[in-house]
Amino acid sequence: MTLEHPFIRRCIDPKALLLDCQKISTFCGRLERQAEKYADGDEDLQNQYKGWGFELFVECLLKCFPMDKRIGIANYQLVDEDDDTGVDGFGVGIDGKPATVQAKYRQANHILTANGDHLGNFKAASLSAKFGVDPNPGPHGKCNMLIVTTGKELHHHTRDQMLPEVRFLNREKLRVIVDDHAVFWNTFRGTWSKALEA
């Protein structure tokens, strides 16, 4: 497995970010502190740094757990940063059809909305000819669109009315998957180190 997100080299201190890290909350707390240093008071830069760091985490998560039905996306690839249409990555869903992913770094108590968090762009881009996600539900009752976030949940109106076909991994679900999962965190550290040597 290789990690490719540019944050591999942009991170101001990868070792400090992941040293003995075993929990998503620890990772997020350290990422926030680094973002403050990196941005030097610029809120947009701070948010960008946190977003990049979380996108790298999501890349590792998807590449480590493609067969887990909560994730269910194999052959994960990043979308070029300059091609920002709301999709951060894509791959193949458990039904063998195209799948898309969006990573959203948010505070633990944040409730995501379609408009406030630009989630409509993700759905539109996913269903476009470029990404070709099938709008019909697959074997898990949803389409091959996955939002991964450190936020709390999707607002009920967004979830039920605007994005009923989208799957959603929030901070609580991420905790279940990665907290105290030594193999995952060791893999994250190891593949990051290897990528820096390349």
PADOZA-631620 format. One record per residue (C-alpha): residue in one letter; x negated, y negated, z. Coordinates in steps of 0.5 Angstrom, whole numbers, plus 500, padded with zeros to 3 digits. Layout:
residues N
@r->a | east->X | north->Y | up->Z
...
END
This chain:
residues 198
@r->m | east->500 | north->500 | up->500
@r->t | east->498 | north->493 | up->498
@r->l | east->500 | north->486 | up->501
@r->e | east->500 | north->481 | up->496
@r->h | east->504 | north->475 | up->499
@r->p | east->499 | north->468 | up->498
@r->f | east->500 | north->467 | up->506
@r->i | east->495 | north->473 | up->507
@r->r | east->490 | north->467 | up->505
@r->r | east->494 | north->461 | up->507
@r->c | east->494 | north->463 | up->514
@r->i | east->490 | north->459 | up->519
@r->d | east->488 | north->465 | up->524
@r->p | east->491 | north->472 | up->522
@r->k | east->487 | north->476 | up->527
@r->a | east->491 | north->471 | up->533
@r->l | east->497 | north->472 | up->529
@r->l | east->497 | north->480 | up->530
@r->l | east->493 | north->481 | up->535
@r->d | east->496 | north->487 | up->540
@r->c | east->503 | north->484 | up->537
@r->q | east->508 | north->490 | up->538
@r->k | east->515 | north->485 | up->537
@r->i | east->518 | north->481 | up->532
@r->s | east->519 | north->476 | up->537
@r->t | east->512 | north->475 | up->539
@r->f | east->510 | north->475 | up->531
@r->c | east->515 | north->469 | up->531
@r->g | east->513 | north->465 | up->537
@r->r | east->505 | north->466 | up->534
@r->l | east->508 | north->464 | up->527
@r->e | east->511 | north->458 | up->530
@r->r | east->505 | north->455 | up->534
@r->q | east->501 | north->456 | up->528
@r->a | east->506 | north->452 | up->524
@r->e | east->505 | north->446 | up->528
@r->k | east->498 | north->446 | up->528
@r->y | east->498 | north->447 | up->520
@r->a | east->503 | north->442 | up->519
@r->d | east->500 | north->437 | up->524
@r->g | east->507 | north->433 | up->525
@r->d | east->510 | north->435 | up->518
@r->e | east->517 | north->438 | up->519
@r->d | east->517 | north->441 | up->511
@r->l | east->510 | north->444 | up->512
@r->q | east->512 | north->447 | up->518
@r->n | east->518 | north->450 | up->515
@r->q | east->514 | north->452 | up->509
@r->y | east->509 | north->456 | up->513
@r->k | east->514 | north->459 | up->517
@r->g | east->517 | north->462 | up->511
@r->w | east->511 | north->464 | up->508
@r->g | east->509 | north->468 | up->514
@r->f | east->516 | north->471 | up->515
@r->e | east->516 | north->473 | up->507
@r->l | east->509 | north->477 | up->508
@r->f | east->512 | north->480 | up->514
@r->v | east->518 | north->482 | up->510
@r->e | east->514 | north->485 | up->504
@r->c | east->510 | north->489 | up->509
@r->l | east->517 | north->492 | up->512
@r->l | east->520 | north->493 | up->505
@r->k | east->513 | north->497 | up->503
@r->c | east->513 | north->501 | up->510
@r->f | east->520 | north->503 | up->510
@r->p | east->523 | north->504 | up->503
@r->m | east->527 | north->510 | up->505
@r->d | east->530 | north->507 | up->511
@r->k | east->538 | north->506 | up->509
@r->r | east->538 | north->499 | up->513
@r->i | east->533 | north->497 | up->508
@r->g | east->534 | north->502 | up->502
@r->i | east->529 | north->498 | up->497
@r->a | east->523 | north->501 | up->494
@r->n | east->518 | north->499 | up->489
@r->y | east->518 | north->492 | up->492
@r->q | east->515 | north->486 | up->488
@r->l | east->514 | north->479 | up->490
@r->v | east->517 | north->473 | up->485
@r->d | east->512 | north->468 | up->483
@r->e | east->513 | north->462 | up->488
@r->d | east->514 | north->457 | up->482
@r->d | east->520 | north->461 | up->480
@r->d | east->524 | north->459 | up->486
@r->t | east->531 | north->461 | up->484
@r->g | east->533 | north->464 | up->491
@r->v | east->530 | north->471 | up->490
@r->d | east->524 | north->472 | up->494
@r->g | east->523 | north->479 | up->492
@r->f | east->526 | north->485 | up->488
@r->g | east->525 | north->493 | up->487
@r->v | east->530 | north->499 | up->486
@r->g | east->536 | north->500 | up->491
@r->i | east->537 | north->507 | up->494
@r->d | east->542 | north->508 | up->488
@r->g | east->536 | north->507 | up->483
@r->k | east->539 | north->500 | up->480
@r->p | east->536 | north->494 | up->481
@r->a | east->535 | north->490 | up->488
@r->t | east->534 | north->483 | up->490
@r->v | east->531 | north->481 | up->497
@r->q | east->531 | north->474 | up->500
@r->a | east->527 | north->472 | up->507
@r->k | east->530 | north->467 | up->511
@r->y | east->526 | north->465 | up->517
@r->r | east->531 | north->462 | up->522
@r->q | east->531 | north->461 | up->530
@r->a | east->534 | north->467 | up->534
@r->n | east->540 | north->463 | up->535
@r->h | east->541 | north->461 | up->528
@r->i | east->548 | north->462 | up->525
@r->l | east->547 | north->462 | up->517
@r->t | east->552 | north->459 | up->512
@r->a | east->552 | north->460 | up->505
@r->n | east->551 | north->452 | up->504
@r->g | east->547 | north->450 | up->509
@r->d | east->542 | north->456 | up->508
@r->h | east->542 | north->456 | up->500
@r->l | east->545 | north->463 | up->500
@r->g | east->549 | north->462 | up->494
@r->n | east->543 | north->461 | up->490
@r->f | east->541 | north->468 | up->492
@r->k | east->547 | north->471 | up->490
@r->a | east->547 | north->468 | up->483
@r->a | east->540 | north->469 | up->481
@r->s | east->541 | north->477 | up->484
@r->l | east->547 | north->478 | up->479
@r->s | east->544 | north->474 | up->473
@r->a | east->541 | north->478 | up->467
@r->k | east->534 | north->476 | up->470
@r->f | east->535 | north->481 | up->476
@r->g | east->541 | north->485 | up->474
@r->v | east->544 | north->487 | up->480
@r->d | east->550 | north->491 | up->479
@r->p | east->556 | north->487 | up->482
@r->n | east->559 | north->493 | up->484
@r->p | east->558 | north->496 | up->491
@r->g | east->553 | north->502 | up->491
@r->p | east->553 | north->508 | up->496
@r->h | east->552 | north->504 | up->502
@r->g | east->559 | north->500 | up->500
@r->k | east->555 | north->494 | up->499
@r->c | east->551 | north->491 | up->493
@r->n | east->543 | north->492 | up->492
@r->m | east->542 | north->485 | up->495
@r->l | east->539 | north->484 | up->502
@r->i | east->538 | north->478 | up->506
@r->v | east->533 | north->479 | up->512
@r->t | east->532 | north->474 | up->517
@r->t | east->530 | north->472 | up->524
@r->g | east->537 | north->468 | up->525
@r->k | east->542 | north->471 | up->529
@r->e | east->548 | north->473 | up->524
@r->l | east->552 | north->470 | up->518
@r->h | east->557 | north->466 | up->519
@r->h | east->564 | north->470 | up->519
@r->h | east->566 | north->466 | up->513
@r->t | east->560 | north->467 | up->509
@r->r | east->560 | north->474 | up->511
@r->d | east->567 | north->476 | up->509
@r->q | east->569 | north->471 | up->504
@r->m | east->563 | north->468 | up->500
@r->l | east->558 | north->474 | up->501
@r->p | east->562 | north->480 | up->503
@r->e | east->557 | north->485 | up->498
@r->v | east->551 | north->483 | up->501
@r->r | east->547 | north->487 | up->506
@r->f | east->544 | north->483 | up->512
@r->l | east->538 | north->485 | up->517
@r->n | east->538 | north->480 | up->523
@r->r | east->533 | north->479 | up->528
@r->e | east->537 | north->484 | up->533
@r->k | east->536 | north->489 | up->527
@r->l | east->529 | north->488 | up->526
@r->r | east->528 | north->489 | up->533
@r->v | east->531 | north->496 | up->533
@r->i | east->526 | north->497 | up->527
@r->v | east->519 | north->494 | up->529
@r->d | east->519 | north->493 | up->536
@r->d | east->514 | north->497 | up->539
@r->h | east->513 | north->501 | up->533
@r->a | east->505 | north->501 | up->533
@r->v | east->504 | north->505 | up->527
@r->f | east->508 | north->499 | up->523
@r->w | east->504 | north->494 | up->527
@r->n | east->497 | north->497 | up->526
@r->t | east->499 | north->498 | up->518
@r->f | east->501 | north->491 | up->518
@r->r | east->494 | north->489 | up->521
@r->g | east->490 | north->494 | up->517
@r->t | east->493 | north->492 | up->510
@r->w | east->492 | north->485 | up->511
@r->s | east->485 | north->486 | up->513
@r->k | east->484 | north->490 | up->507
@r->a | east->487 | north->485 | up->502
@r->l | east->482 | north->479 | up->505
@r->e | east->476 | north->484 | up->503
@r->a | east->479 | north->485 | up->496
END
